[in-house]
Amino acid sequence: MQTYIALLYSIILGEGRRVVMADLKAMAEGLGLKNVRTLVATGNLVFEARATKTADLELRLEAAFEKTFGRHVDIIVRGADDWLRLVSGNPFPVESAEAGDQVAVRVMRKPASADAVAALHAYAAEDEKVLSVEGDIWVVFSRERPSSRLLAATNHKRLGIGTSRNWNTVRRLAEMVGSRQ
């Protein structure tokens, strides 16, 4: 068995309707996934399964989600070792320690192109930073600007399928899978 993390792009089903984590956990268990657990109510799953391609797990989870909740949602899956590598590759450790909620990584299904990442710099304020590490996009958002242009620019159209998590969540997911290795 291998440990995996699944990140849902959205858990909003429609006006005023959100996915309940207990229902998401039950859906994953219905697929035969083991030791399924969630982290906060934002669509983070940790589970165990036979070693398989993450793309296959993504397809299975997305199909089950659509069948269960009536809406397609992109789901990004990473193996525990890949997740721990992502965490250790954080290019903003000082900023993460100071303000973990202002540092985020957009975890990509396929690596973001260098051109797409470079184009993000045009949207960054002076106190914001953007870096690509192994195709995922790390961002330090401004504390001074509550509505960052950079946040709006990190979307599917520009970058491809991915989903963002702040450093606090990334670190907590690493703690969950680190003890399982």
C-alpha positions in Angstrom: 0.0 0.0 0.0 1.1 3.5 -0.8 -0.1 6.8 0.8 -1.5 9.5 -1.5 -2.9 13.0 -1.2 -5.8 14.2 -3.3 -6.6 17.9 -3.6 -10.0 18.9 -4.9 -10.2 22.1 -7.0 -13.5 23.1 -5.5 -15.9 21.7 -3.0 -18.7 24.1 -3.8 -21.6 22.3 -5.5 -23.8 25.3 -6.2 -25.5 28.2 -4.5 -25.0 27.6 -0.7 -24.1 23.9 -1.1 -20.7 22.6 -0.1 -19.3 19.0 0.0 -19.3 17.7 3.6 -16.0 16.0 4.3 -17.7 13.0 5.8 -19.5 12.4 2.5 -16.2 12.9 0.6 -14.5 10.4 2.9 -17.4 7.9 2.3 -17.1 8.3 -1.4 -13.3 7.5 -1.3 -13.9 4.5 0.9 -16.5 3.3 -1.6 -13.7 3.2 -4.2 -11.9 0.8 -1.9 -9.3 3.3 -0.7 -8.0 2.6 2.8 -7.3 4.7 5.9 -9.1 7.7 4.3 -8.9 10.9 6.2 -9.5 14.6 5.5 -7.8 17.8 6.5 -9.9 20.9 7.1 -13.1 21.4 5.1 -11.5 22.4 1.9 -11.2 19.2 -0.1 -8.0 17.5 1.1 -7.9 13.7 1.2 -5.2 11.4 2.5 -5.6 7.7 1.8 -3.8 4.5 1.1 -4.1 2.4 -2.1 -2.2 -0.1 -4.1 0.7 1.6 -5.9 -0.7 2.9 -9.2 -0.4 5.8 -11.5 -1.7 9.1 -10.0 -3.5 9.8 -13.3 -5.5 6.7 -12.8 -6.4 7.7 -9.3 -7.4 11.1 -10.5 -9.8 9.7 -13.1 -11.4 7.3 -10.6 -11.8 10.0 -8.0 -13.2 12.5 -10.5 -15.7 10.0 -11.8 -16.8 9.0 -8.3 -17.1 12.6 -7.3 -19.3 13.5 -10.3 -21.5 10.4 -9.7 -21.8 11.1 -6.0 -22.2 14.9 -6.0 -23.5 15.6 -9.5 -20.7 17.9 -10.6 -17.3 17.5 -12.2 -14.4 18.7 -10.1 -10.7 18.5 -11.0 -8.7 16.4 -8.5 -4.9 16.4 -8.3 -3.3 13.4 -6.7 0.3 13.1 -5.4 2.1 10.2 -3.8 3.4 10.9 -0.3 7.0 10.9 -1.4 6.2 13.5 -4.1 4.3 15.6 -1.6 7.3 15.5 0.8 9.6 16.5 -2.0 7.2 19.4 -2.9 7.3 20.6 0.8 11.1 20.4 1.0 11.3 22.4 -2.3 9.5 25.4 -0.8 11.5 28.3 -2.2 10.0 30.7 0.4 10.9 29.2 3.8 11.4 32.6 5.5 8.0 33.9 4.3 6.4 30.6 5.1 7.6 30.8 8.7 6.4 34.4 9.1 3.0 34.2 7.4 2.1 30.6 6.2 -1.3 31.8 5.1 0.3 34.2 2.6 2.5 31.6 0.9 0.7 29.2 -1.5 1.6 26.6 -4.0 -0.5 25.8 -7.1 -0.2 22.1 -7.4 -0.4 21.3 -11.1 -1.6 18.2 -12.9 1.0 18.8 -15.6 3.9 21.2 -15.1 3.2 24.8 -15.8 5.1 26.2 -18.8 8.0 28.5 -18.2 6.2 31.1 -20.4 3.0 31.0 -18.3 4.9 31.4 -15.1 6.9 34.2 -16.4 3.7 36.0 -17.5 2.5 35.9 -13.9 5.2 38.4 -12.9 3.2 41.2 -14.7 0.4 40.7 -12.2 2.6 40.6 -9.1 2.7 43.6 -6.8 6.1 44.8 -5.6 5.8 42.7 -2.4 4.6 39.6 -4.1 6.8 36.7 -5.5 6.3 33.9 -8.0 8.5 30.9 -8.6 8.1 27.6 -10.4 9.6 24.5 -8.7 9.3 21.3 -10.8 6.2 22.6 -12.6 4.3 23.7 -9.5 3.9 27.4 -8.9 4.8 29.0 -5.5 3.5 32.4 -4.6 4.0 34.9 -1.8 0.9 37.1 -1.7 0.8 40.6 -0.3 -0.3 41.3 3.2 -1.0 44.9 2.2 -3.3 44.2 -0.7 -6.4 42.1 0.2 -7.3 41.6 -3.5 -4.2 40.5 -5.3 -4.2 40.7 -9.1 -1.8 37.7 -8.9 -4.4 35.5 -7.3 -6.8 36.1 -10.2 -4.1 35.4 -12.7 -3.3 32.0 -11.4 -6.2 30.3 -13.1 -6.8 27.2 -15.3 -6.9 29.2 -18.5 -3.4 30.6 -18.1 -1.8 27.7 -16.3 -3.7 24.5 -16.9 -5.4 22.2 -14.3 -4.2 22.8 -10.8 -5.3 23.8 -7.4 -3.8 26.0 -4.7 -3.1 25.4 -1.0 -1.5 27.7 1.5 1.6 26.8 3.3 -0.2 25.9 6.6 -2.3 23.3 4.8 0.7 22.0 2.7 2.7 21.5 5.9 -0.2 19.8 7.8 -0.7 17.4 4.9 3.0 16.6 5.0 2.7 15.9 8.7 -0.2 13.5 7.9 1.8 11.5 5.3 5.2 11.8 6.9 4.2 9.6 9.8 2.9 6.9 7.3 6.2 6.3 5.5 
